[in-house]
C-alpha cells in the first residue's frame, strides 16, 4: 500500500511539472511576443509568429490623408 502511494505521489508530481512547463512554454511562444508587438503599435501575425509594421496608403500614393484628387474636366 505504501509503495502505491509513493508511485502515485511521483506520478502526480510529474504530471504537475509537465503541465506547468506547458503553460510557461505557451506563454513564452505565443503570449509574450504578441504583447511586445502590441506595445510597439504593430500587428502580430500568429501564423508566422512575426511582428509586422502597418503601412498606410499615403506612403505609396504620396497624398496627405483627407486630400481629394482634383476632378478631371
Secondary structure in CASP SS format (residue, H / E / C, confidence):
PFRMAT SS
TARGET T0000
AUTHOR 0000-0000-0000
METHOD secondary structure of the structure
MODEL  1
X C 1.00
X H 1.00
X H 1.00
X H 1.00
X H 1.00
X H 1.00
X H 1.00
X H 1.00
X H 1.00
X H 1.00
X H 1.00
X H 1.00
X H 1.00
X H 1.00
X H 1.00
X H 1.00
X H 1.00
X H 1.00
X H 1.00
X H 1.00
X H 1.00
X H 1.00
X H 1.00
X H 1.00
X H 1.00
X H 1.00
X H 1.00
X H 1.00
X H 1.00
X H 1.00
X H 1.00
X H 1.00
X H 1.00
X H 1.00
X H 1.00
X H 1.00
X H 1.00
X H 1.00
X H 1.00
X C 1.00
X C 1.00
X C 1.00
X E 1.00
X E 1.00
X E 1.00
X C 1.00
X C 1.00
X C 1.00
X C 1.00
X E 1.00
X E 1.00
X E 1.00
X C 1.00
X C 1.00
X C 1.00
X C 1.00
X C 1.00
X H 1.00
X H 1.00
X H 1.00
X H 1.00
X C 1.00
X C 1.00
X C 1.00
X C 1.00
X C 1.00
X C 1.00
X C 1.00
X C 1.00
X C 1.00
X C 1.00
X C 1.00
X C 1.00
END
